[in-house]
Amino acid sequence: MKIAIIGSGFSGISAAAYAGKKGHEVHVFEQHNQPGGRARQFTTEAGYTFDMGPSWYWMPDIMEDFFADFDCKTADFFELVSLNPQFEMIFSDEKISVPESLEELKILFENLEKGAGLQLEKLMQSAKFKYEVGMQDFVNKPCHNWTEFISPKIAKSALKLDLLTNFRSYVAKYFKNEKLRTLMEFPVIFLGATPKNIPALYSLMNYGGYALGTHYPIGGFYQLVLAMKSVAEKQGAIFHFNSKVEKIHTDNKKATSLQINGVNHEFDAVIASSDYHHTETLLNEEHRNYTEEYWISRTFAPSSLIFYLGINQTIPNLKHHTLFFENDLDEHIDCIYGDKKWPEKPLFYVCCPSKTDDGVAPKGRENLFLLMPLAIGVDDDENVREKYLMEMLSRIEKHTGITDLASKIEYKKSYCVSDFISDYNAYGGNAYGLANTLNQTAVLKPKIKNKKLNNLFYTGQLTVPGPGVPPSIISGKIVAQEVNKLKKEVL
């Protein structure tokens, strides 16, 4: 078959590799001048290299599984280092560094709360089980219907997966200390809802992060993009950049061609890794899976305010990953999912990869990536962006002892809601897709197959299995397998 893939984010590249491996002729169309989607990278004239999106390299086994499917490994493409500490969390009265070793983490927990070390061990045992079942059996389903989950193993595991328990209550059973609870809850914030609305199944992220470790690819997260693209190209996939898909043409219950930069190109099947809602607008209304009312009713994961900063000196006391959680977690979360407004007392995250990688900043300088989770759809003019930049810089100064950090900025670029919309056609400016709430899990997510066109498929963070880099890679594999089932029918 001749297959078109719209977009070259992680799910699109993954789908291209797996479809190419099956012998199909695969063409990937990307509107930007480079692959990666939200994981693009740029370099400034002064020598700073910024990853634009993902920076937490968690669940390394999922990435290794991808490369193993093509008889290679990540080490064939880039050097992956383990971070120690994994990250530091700043509270109003103290800071906590999360060590690389789980044994050391147990000691840290025990020092904060008597008995918490043993409780952490119990939680991690349970989280490991969820991870092994969840990331192998649960997320690798196309989710056409619930019958896919009728198997002795999944049935036997159902209670242990804690699908009907909320994450906050689950964590509270193990720890009384608020800081320990926050350490456990923070990974699920980017799943798109408050911890009280996220199934306890997602404690698997605690295992995927704390137990398997936090890593960094030398050269930046973009090295994963380039490595996966190389794998896809070895399978025969052809990438076309600066190629904007403007329309999906249909006939007789099939997608027949794509209008790309004003020219029509015919294909046997189409995989859209572009924003799901946007992809549907490329179709006539009668061929769309979902109405505008449907999308309005969905719960989306956050958008973000991001700053890429080049600092003309080194910054002491700052780790590779630092979470500034001096303010109340629930208050910020309520601004994202409840009031849908800019937070008055924000939490934010700083990545300083130059602490690990000499190549991402000139010698004696620092590369800073600042990210503040934000409600989708808010106004994000330059004045409000600058206001929050000053707030974040002030708190970094307090933590590091640096004064007048703003005067030391020699490169600055901001990225926010309107940029996600203009660059990625992201619905509402979302940065992470749909929230993994219980009523948006598995079969209840937007379908990977168009219901009216039998050769149009969707992949990425707005469909199964969900948001994040590892799920997106898995999503590409799932959809490629589904497309391959069309082969006999089309030929």
Beta strands, then each sheet from edge to edge (+ up, - down):
strand 1: 2-6
strand 2: 25-29
strand 3: 41-43
strand 4: 49-51
strand 5: 80-82
strand 6: 87-90
strand 7: 95-98
strand 8: 215-217
strand 9: 238-240
strand 10: 245-251
strand 11: 254-260
strand 12: 263-266
strand 13: 269-272
strand 14: 303-311
strand 15: 321-324
strand 16: 348-351
strand 17: 366-374
strand 18: 409-415
strand 19: 456-458
sheet 1: 9+ 2+ 1+ 13+ 19+
sheet 2: 3+ 4-
sheet 3: 5+ 8-
sheet 4: 7+ 6- 15- 16+ 17- 14+ 18-
sheet 5: 10+ 11- 12+
end
